[in-house]
Amino acid sequence: MAVLELRHLRYLLAVAEHGNFTRAAEVLHISQPTLSQQIKQLERTLGVQLLDRTGRTVRLTDAGAVYADHARRALRDLAAAERAVHDVQDLSRGHLRLGLTPTFTAYLIGPLTAEAHTRHPGISLTLTETTQDRIEAALLADDLDLGIAFAGPHLPGITATALFTETLSLVTATPRAQTLPSPLPVHTIKNEQLALLSGDFATRSHIDAYFAHHRAVPRIAVEANSIQALTEIVRRTPLATVLPDAITHDHPHLTPVPLDPPLPIRTVALLHREGAYCSAATRAFTDLTHDFVRTRDYAPPT
């Protein structure tokens, strides 16, 4: 009987991911006949067909889907074991994979990374900006160590620890903000021209729901998928936007103007996978994040 090796698992998962042997072989840097022969060897060892090769694309059989699910978990656990072996408790070196939703790149991740580098210069960071559902999926797949996003509901297996409360307001250039009433009644929003995040941002959905609830119809002059673009537009034009108040902390030319009634608050949370190996770097960054939040002018979590 052939000996089952880790490469067999990786080969099967590659074929399942790409749907054909040719592309999987290219990604794995092996020949297609070798890949096919290795998969057949795996099937002979297990005594079951794992792949359906009859269609236009190669798909997992029912047995193959079950086996692939266990294979992914096995490879994930082995990767965690390797990180545990190489974990350095004195933090002279280490690596952290952090995912965060887009608005945090505008006000949180810069100073937080600076603080982390000051305290622990030996720890390197890989930062991934993406949606919250992808962050949680990546945590479950062990592709990320921590995530910064918003409190629940969450996927099963995800644990969230509250960090602070995020408040959104109308944001406009500082000289113009001084001419507006504070708070600004939401029904007067029809008099403002807005530059807002595009619809693929969760923050935009949050804003749209608020306006719809209060039957306010804003005049949207610009939509952008970049917070930096919005802050520059608002700085240089009469347009206003709706963003977290905290973004204005590092932009003295911008001022938040609260709306009446206020926009619903959101609880910012640190996410991790239940039962995941917690490296020294992960523990240090978690402690640092809580310390950092306490020193900033952020509202405590509710």
Residue, then its C-alpha position, 0 to 999 in steps of 0.5 A: m500500500a502506498v504511503l499517504e504524504l502531505r503532498h497528496l493532501r495539497y495536490l487534492l486541494a489544489v485540483a479542487e480549488h482550480g477545477n482542472f489538473t492543468r491549472a493545479a499542476e501549474v500552481l504546484h510547479i509539477s507536471q500534469p501527468t505527475l499530479s494525475q498519478q499522485i491523485k490516483q495513488l491517493e484514491r487507491t490508498l483510500g479505496v474511494q473515488l475523490l474526484d469526478r472527472t466526467g464534466r467540463t471541470v473536475r469536481l470533488t465527489d461526496a467522499g472527496a468533499v468530506y475528505a478535503d474538509h478534513a485535509r484543510r483542517a489537518l494542514r491548518d493545524l500543522a501550519a499552526a504547529e510549525r508557528a508554535v515551534h518557531d514562536v519566540q517568547d521574548l518577542s525578538r522576532g515574530h510575525l502577525r497576520l492582521g485583517l481589518t475592514p477599510t475604514f480602520t486604515a484611515y485612522l486606526i492602523g497607522p498609529l497602532t502599527a507605529e506603536a507596535h513597531t516602537r514596542h516590538p520592532g522584531i515583530s513583522l506584520t502582514l496587513t489585509e484590508t477586506t470585508q468583515d465576512r472575508i476576515e472571519a472566513a480567513l480566521l477560521a481557515d487560519d489565514l489570519d491571526l487577528g481581525i479588527a472589525f465590528a461586533g456581531p453577529h459572527l460566524p460560528g467559531i469566531t470570538a469578538t472582544a470589544l475595543f471601543t465605540e465608533t461614532l459617525s457624523l457629517v464631516t466637512a471642511t473645518p471653516r465650513a463646519q463653523t457655519l453649520p448648526s451642531p447638531l445638524p437636523v437630519h431633515t436638512i441634509k437635503n441642502e447638503q451635497l455629499a461625497l460618500l463611500s461606494g455601496d460595497f462598503a459596509t459603512r455605506s449600508h449603515i449610512d443608507a439605512y440611517f437616511a432611509h429610516h429618517r426619510a432623508v434624501p441626501r444629494i450624492a454628488v460623488e461616490a468613491n471607494s477610497i476614504q483618502a479620496l473622500t477626505e481630500i474632496v471634502r477638504r478642497t470642496p464645499l461637499a460633506t461626507v459621513l465618516p467616523d469621527a475618529i478620522t478627523h483626529d489626524h485631519p485638523h482641516l476636517t471637523p465632525v458635525p453630529l447629526d440629530p438624531p445621531l447615527p447609530i453607533r458601532t462597537v469595534a471589536l478584535l476578532h480571533r478564532e476560538g481555540a486557535y494557537c495564540s503566539a507570543a506576537t498575537r498576545a503582545f499585539t492584543d495587549l498593545t491594542h487594548d492599551f492603545v485604545r485606552t490612550r486615545d479619545y475613543a468612546p468606551p464600548t457600550 
